[in-house]
């Protein structure tokens, strides 16, 4: 399976991608899953190393949404079905406020699904 690792680049990822429980060490996780983030954010000036580490591993909302789009696309390809574009967006749980920022990735994923099936 080919998925983008960064905008404009492509890489092959293992089929088990996204099937394990997220952890902080060595991979990106949504900032909301990191416990006590609000307290650390409040004292970020007193905890600069901790704050720097959290920022280095936490995903932005946009990158998390892009990852969900590609995981949904991967699932449709495994099922062998071609969804409507809105179905891909719904399956990935993308909110309207993120649509403009990730529309390019949605179009790419949809194009790959259509070519694959």
Secondary structure, 3 states (H helix, E strand, C coil): CEECCCCCCCEECCCCCCCCCCCCCCCCEEHHHCCCHHHHHHCCCCCHHHHHHHHHHEECHHHHHHHHHHHHHHHHHHHCCCCCHHHHHHHHCCCHHHHHHHHHHHHHHHHHHHHHC
